[in-house]
């Protein structure tokens, strides 16, 4: 039976789950909710980098990204941070939608799947 590796599992979620060379991350939100959309996106991507590194991979191995923004009008500003973070010709399959998030101060939440 293949091993499932969970990073910081809690009662309702783990920060990441690795199985058969695939790494599934939680929906990541900013630690500092006083930041604007660009600041929150930068913080989220830094956290994603750290989680992927724990599992021996990085953003060059992204397969899919799900992005939720509080206000779809912030999508362009979020993309100003997202796009340079991506490796050249390495964009994942992606969805970006407007959503009511768990805390009204959260402006963006990003969930990715990567492979090793």
N, CA, C and O of each residue as an XYZ file, in Angstrom:
464
protein
N       0.844     -1.173      0.000
C       0.000      0.000      0.000
C       0.896      1.244      0.000
O       1.858      1.316      0.764
N       0.585      2.204     -0.841
C       1.375      3.435     -0.950
C       1.190      4.296      0.292
O       0.124      4.312      0.909
N       2.247      5.003      0.638
C       2.234      5.874      1.806
C       1.597      7.215      1.478
O       1.828      7.775      0.406
N       0.808      7.718      2.388
C       0.249      9.064      2.294
C       0.966      9.909      3.336
O       0.960      9.571      4.519
N       1.585     11.006      2.906
C       2.301     11.908      3.815
C       1.460     13.169      4.003
O       1.087     13.827      3.033
N       1.168     13.496      5.257
C       0.371     14.682      5.573
C       1.247     15.683      6.323
O       1.936     15.320      7.276
N       1.218     16.923      5.896
C       1.978     17.978      6.551
C       1.057     18.760      7.476
O       0.061     19.341      7.046
N       1.413     18.759      8.755
C       0.648     19.458      9.790
C      -0.845     19.136      9.738
O      -1.673     20.036      9.602
N      -1.185     17.854      9.847
C      -2.611     17.506      9.831
C      -3.315     18.023     11.080
O      -2.786     17.945     12.189
N      -4.501     18.543     10.880
C      -5.341     19.012     11.970
C      -6.636     18.230     11.995
O      -6.743     17.164     11.388
N      -7.603     18.755     12.689
C      -8.876     18.053     12.787
C      -9.713     18.174     11.521
O     -10.525     17.296     11.227
N      -9.518     19.273     10.757
C     -10.336     19.438      9.546
C      -9.529     19.490      8.252
O     -10.104     19.359      7.171
N      -8.214     19.676      8.332
C      -7.396     19.710      7.121
C      -5.935     19.530      7.455
O      -5.515     19.685      8.602
N      -5.163     19.198      6.428
C      -3.704     19.180      6.505
C      -3.218     20.289      5.580
O      -3.888     20.624      4.603
N      -2.054     20.859      5.887
C      -1.524     21.909      5.015
C      -1.173     21.362      3.636
O      -1.257     22.077      2.638
N      -0.777     20.086      3.587
C      -0.471     19.434      2.316
C      -0.631     17.937      2.494
O      -0.484     17.404      3.594
N      -0.935     17.266      1.385
C      -1.011     15.815      1.359
C      -0.253     15.349      0.129
O      -0.482     15.828     -0.982
N       0.661     14.399      0.350
C       1.450     13.846     -0.749
C       1.088     12.378     -0.931
O       1.015     11.615      0.032
N       0.862     11.998     -2.189
C       0.509     10.617     -2.503
C       0.955     10.296     -3.921
O       0.621     11.023     -4.856
N       1.696      9.225     -4.086
C       2.163      8.776     -5.408
C       2.840      9.893     -6.210
O       2.657      9.979     -7.425
N       3.616     10.743     -5.545
C       4.349     11.790     -6.252
C       3.540     13.034     -6.565
O       4.035     13.945     -7.229
N       2.315     13.082     -6.100
C       1.490     14.276     -6.262
C       1.374     14.980     -4.916
O       1.266     14.331     -3.876
N       1.397     16.295     -4.942
C       1.300     17.099     -3.726
C       0.086     18.011     -3.861
O      -0.001     18.822     -4.783
N      -0.841     17.861     -2.931
C      -2.074     18.633     -2.912
C      -1.999     19.601     -1.735
O      -1.876     19.170     -0.589
N      -2.070     20.895     -2.006
C      -2.006     21.880     -0.935
C      -3.398     22.315     -0.505
O      -4.356     22.268     -1.277
N      -3.478     22.739      0.747
C      -4.690     23.361      1.265
C      -4.932     24.673      0.510
O      -4.059     25.143     -0.219
N      -6.095     25.249      0.685
C      -6.312     26.613      0.234
C      -5.511     27.521      1.152
O      -5.754     27.553      2.359
N      -4.567     28.254      0.598
C      -3.662     29.090      1.392
C      -4.150     30.533      1.368
O      -4.463     31.080      0.311
N      -4.211     31.138      2.547
C      -4.579     32.551      2.675
C      -3.430     33.305      3.334
O      -2.542     32.703      3.937
N      -3.461     34.613      3.211
C      -2.401     35.453      3.771
C      -2.399     35.396      5.296
O      -3.438     35.221      5.932
N      -1.222     35.548      5.855
C      -1.086     35.607      7.313
C      -1.451     36.997      7.827
O      -1.995     37.136      8.922
N      -1.148     38.030      7.030
C      -1.444     39.413      7.412
C      -2.625     39.895      6.576
O      -2.460     40.258      5.411
N      -3.801     39.899      7.163
C      -5.019     40.244      6.420
C      -5.219     41.750      6.267
O      -6.216     42.185      5.691
N      -4.283     42.547      6.776
C      -4.373     43.994      6.574
C      -3.764     44.407      5.227
O      -3.907     45.556      4.810
N      -3.089     43.480      4.552
C      -2.454     43.769      3.263
C      -3.493     43.906      2.154
O      -4.605     43.390      2.261
N      -3.112     44.612      1.083
C      -3.979     44.716     -0.089
C      -3.875     43.417     -0.894
O      -3.162     42.497     -0.494
N      -4.575     43.339     -2.012
C      -4.623     42.108     -2.808
C      -3.227     41.680     -3.269
O      -2.919     40.488     -3.260
N      -2.390     42.618     -3.666
C      -1.042     42.255     -4.103
C      -0.214     41.723     -2.938
O       0.499     40.730     -3.082
N      -0.307     42.377     -1.796
C       0.436     41.927     -0.620
C      -0.021     40.563     -0.153
O       0.800     39.714      0.191
N      -1.331     40.345     -0.138
C      -1.847     39.038      0.274
C      -1.427     37.959     -0.723
O      -1.058     36.855     -0.321
N      -1.481     38.265     -2.002
C      -1.076     37.278     -3.010
C       0.393     36.927     -2.848
O       0.752     35.751     -2.907
N       1.242     37.910     -2.647
C       2.677     37.668     -2.445
C       2.893     36.753     -1.243
O       3.674     35.805     -1.320
N       2.221     37.024     -0.153
C       2.353     36.199      1.047
C       1.874     34.772      0.790
O       2.527     33.813      1.202
N       0.757     34.631      0.124
C       0.223     33.297     -0.192
C       1.229     32.515     -1.039
O       1.487     31.342     -0.767
N       1.791     33.152     -2.053
C       2.735     32.453     -2.927
C       4.007     32.067     -2.186
O       4.587     31.019     -2.472
N       4.454     32.889     -1.243
C       5.606     32.526     -0.412
C       5.294     31.290      0.423
O       6.140     30.408      0.573
N       4.091     31.224      0.962
C       3.692     30.041      1.743
C       3.606     28.799      0.858
O       3.999     27.708      1.270
N       3.095     28.970     -0.350
C       3.014     27.854     -1.291
C       4.416     27.357     -1.621
O       4.654     26.149     -1.632
N       5.348     28.272     -1.890
C       6.731     27.870     -2.159
C       7.283     27.020     -1.013
O       7.904     25.983     -1.247
N       7.054     27.462      0.223
C       7.576     26.747      1.399
C       6.953     25.359      1.528
O       7.658     24.391      1.813
N       5.651     25.253      1.323
C       4.989     23.950      1.413
C       5.465     23.005      0.312
O       5.694     21.822      0.563
N       5.612     23.518     -0.890
C       6.097     22.672     -1.983
C       7.517     22.198     -1.698
O       7.853     21.047     -1.977
N       8.353     23.073     -1.145
C       9.734     22.704     -0.828
C       9.783     21.571      0.202
O      10.607     20.664      0.086
N       8.915     21.621      1.194
C       8.847     20.545      2.196
C       8.646     19.197      1.515
O       9.154     18.176      1.978
N       7.907     19.202      0.419
C       7.586     17.960     -0.292
C       8.508     17.705     -1.480
O       8.230     16.836     -2.306
N       9.601     18.455     -1.569
C      10.599     18.190     -2.596
C      10.201     18.579     -3.995
O      10.615     17.944     -4.965
N       9.398     19.622     -4.108
C       8.999     20.102     -5.432
C       8.941     21.624     -5.406
O       9.294     22.243     -4.403
N       8.502     22.221     -6.494
C       8.422     23.681     -6.565
C       7.405     24.097     -7.619
O       6.711     23.261     -8.196
N       7.330     25.409     -7.861
C       6.289     25.900     -8.771
C       6.547     25.562    -10.243
O       5.697     25.848    -11.086
N       7.695     24.964    -10.575
C       7.922     24.501    -11.946
C       7.175     23.202    -12.218
O       7.119     22.738    -13.357
N       6.599     22.612    -11.160
C       5.922     21.325    -11.280
C       4.419     21.436    -10.999
O       3.762     20.440    -10.698
N       3.887     22.653    -11.101
C       2.455     22.864    -10.858
C       1.618     22.206    -11.942
O       1.954     22.257    -13.125
N       0.533     21.593    -11.525
C      -0.407     20.994    -12.458
C      -1.710     21.782    -12.521
O      -2.277     21.982    -13.595
N      -2.176     22.225    -11.354
C      -3.475     22.887    -11.274
C      -3.453     23.947    -10.178
O      -2.777     23.794     -9.161
N      -4.200     25.019    -10.404
C      -4.384     26.051     -9.384
C      -5.855     26.451     -9.355
O      -6.490     26.657    -10.390
N      -6.371     26.552     -8.136
C      -7.723     27.065     -7.923
C      -7.569     28.338     -7.115
O      -6.966     28.329     -6.041
N      -8.107     29.426     -7.625
C      -7.942     30.729     -6.985
C      -9.311     31.332     -6.722
O     -10.162     31.403     -7.608
N      -9.501     31.761     -5.488
C     -10.720     32.452     -5.104
C     -10.338     33.872     -4.704
O      -9.420     34.069     -3.908
N     -11.037     34.857     -5.253
C     -10.834     36.254     -4.869
C     -12.142     36.793     -4.294
O     -13.231     36.438     -4.743
N     -12.009     37.644     -3.305
C     -13.191     38.241     -2.685
C     -13.947     39.094     -3.698
O     -15.177     39.091     -3.736
N     -13.194     39.824     -4.516
C     -13.775     40.725     -5.517
C     -13.113     40.444     -6.853
O     -11.907     40.645     -6.999
N     -13.881     39.984     -7.830
C     -13.322     39.627     -9.131
C     -12.620     40.817     -9.788
O     -11.782     40.630    -10.670
N     -12.957     42.035     -9.367
C     -12.269     43.214     -9.899
C     -10.809     43.274     -9.444
O     -10.026     44.041    -10.003
N     -10.432     42.479     -8.442
C      -9.039     42.401     -7.981
C      -8.224     41.379     -8.770
O      -7.027     41.223     -8.530
N      -8.853     40.692     -9.695
C      -8.174     39.636    -10.457
C      -6.945     40.169    -11.188
O      -5.893     39.530    -11.155
N      -7.051     41.308    -11.837
C      -5.910     41.851    -12.590
C      -4.744     42.172    -11.661
O      -3.597     41.865    -11.986
N      -5.019     42.781    -10.517
C      -3.954     43.103     -9.564
C      -3.334     41.824     -8.999
O      -2.118     41.758     -8.821
N      -4.142     40.821     -8.720
C      -3.623     39.540     -8.241
C      -2.712     38.925     -9.298
O      -1.646     38.400     -8.976
N      -3.138     38.993    -10.572
C      -2.338     38.435    -11.661
C      -1.005     39.159    -11.832
O      -0.049     38.572    -12.339
N      -0.926     40.433    -11.415
C       0.344     41.161    -11.483
C       1.396     40.539    -10.583
O       2.591     40.697    -10.832
N       0.977     39.838     -9.547
C       1.902     39.127     -8.656
C       2.027     37.665     -9.086
O       3.122     37.102     -9.088
N       0.918     37.069     -9.444
C       0.872     35.662     -9.853
C       1.737     35.391    -11.081
O       2.543     34.459    -11.080
N       1.576     36.194    -12.123
C       2.225     35.925    -13.412
C       3.751     35.896    -13.323
O       4.357     34.960    -13.843
N       4.402     36.881    -12.686
C       5.870     36.805    -12.584
C       6.357     35.642    -11.702
O       7.494     35.193    -11.843
N       5.507     35.165    -10.807
C       5.871     34.043     -9.938
C       5.950     32.740    -10.718
O       6.706     31.840    -10.351
N       5.176     32.632    -11.786
C       5.163     31.402    -12.578
C       6.436     31.271    -13.409
O       6.971     32.267    -13.896
N       6.918     30.035    -13.568
C       8.058     29.828    -14.455
C       7.634     30.039    -15.916
O       6.472     29.839    -16.269
N       8.590     30.446    -16.755
C       8.295     30.654    -18.173
C       7.705     29.373    -18.763
O       8.259     28.287    -18.590
N       6.599     29.508    -19.447
C       5.888     28.394    -20.081
C       5.473     27.315    -19.082
O       5.329     26.149    -19.449
N       5.281     27.707    -17.813
C       4.958     26.717    -16.789
C       3.642     26.960    -16.081
O       3.453     26.505    -14.953
N       2.735     27.666    -16.721
C       1.445     27.944    -16.078
C       0.638     26.659    -15.926
O       0.602     25.836    -16.840
N      -0.012     26.486    -14.766
C      -0.858     25.305    -14.558
C      -2.243     25.513    -15.164
O      -2.590     26.621    -15.574
N      -3.027     24.445    -15.216
C      -4.455     24.598    -15.485
C      -4.994     25.401    -14.299
O      -4.579     25.175    -13.162
N      -5.917     26.337    -14.555
C      -6.303     27.251    -13.476
C      -7.751     27.682    -13.598
O      -8.296     27.819    -14.693
N      -8.358     27.893    -12.433
C      -9.653     28.558    -12.341
C      -9.479     29.715    -11.374
O      -8.722     29.616    -10.408
N     -10.180     30.812    -11.635
C     -10.161     31.974    -10.740
C     -11.589     32.498    -10.670
O     -12.159     32.928    -11.673
N     -12.155     32.455     -9.468
C     -13.544     32.857     -9.300
C     -13.709     33.787     -8.106
O     -12.888     33.797     -7.189
N     -14.770     34.557     -8.134
C     -15.133     35.395     -7.001
C     -15.888     34.536     -5.991
O     -16.734     33.720     -6.356
N     -15.561     34.740     -4.708
C     -16.216     33.930     -3.673
C     -16.272     34.689     -2.355
O     -15.434     35.544     -2.071
N     -17.276     34.356     -1.561
C     -17.325     34.828     -0.180
C     -16.378     33.929      0.602
O     -16.599     32.721      0.684
N     -15.330     34.505      1.175
C     -14.319     33.725      1.876
C     -14.606     33.690      3.371
O     -15.469     34.422      3.855
N     -13.890     32.845      4.105
C     -14.181     32.575      5.515
C     -14.103     33.803      6.414
O     -14.817     33.882      7.414
N     -13.256     34.751      6.076
C     -13.093     35.990      6.847
C     -13.203     37.135      5.841
O     -12.542     37.077      4.804
N     -13.988     38.149      6.089
C     -14.157     39.226      5.101
C     -12.869     39.981      4.783
O     -12.814     40.703      3.788
N     -11.835     39.830      5.608
C     -10.552     40.486      5.334
C      -9.686     39.697      4.362
O      -8.714     40.229      3.826
N     -10.034     38.424      4.128
C      -9.288     37.601      3.174
C      -9.673     38.046      1.772
O     -10.849     38.042      1.409
N      -8.672     38.430      0.988
C      -8.914     38.913     -0.371
C      -8.633     37.847     -1.423
O      -9.158     37.922     -2.534
N      -7.802     36.845     -1.081
C      -7.444     35.808     -2.040
C      -7.105     34.519     -1.296
O      -6.526     34.542     -0.211
N      -7.477     33.404     -1.901
C      -7.117     32.080     -1.394
C      -6.691     31.263     -2.606
O      -7.376     31.258     -3.629
N      -5.551     30.568     -2.489
C      -5.021     29.808     -3.618
C      -4.724     28.386     -3.160
O      -4.127     28.161     -2.107
N      -5.154     27.441     -3.975
C      -4.924     26.004     -3.728
C      -4.262     25.430     -4.970
O      -4.757     25.618     -6.082
N      -3.143     24.730     -4.789
C      -2.459     24.159     -5.943
C      -2.233     22.666     -5.776
O      -2.217     22.132     -4.667
N      -2.060     22.019     -6.908
C      -1.619     20.634     -6.970
C      -0.362     20.611     -7.817
O      -0.300     21.229     -8.880
N       0.649     19.885     -7.329
C       1.918     19.779     -8.043
C       2.348     18.317     -8.055
O       1.791     17.485     -7.339
N       3.343     18.021     -8.877
C       3.938     16.691     -8.864
C       5.405     16.839     -8.500
O       5.954     17.941     -8.512
N       6.022     15.734     -8.184
C       7.434     15.751     -7.811
C       8.311     15.554     -9.029
O       9.537     15.539     -8.912
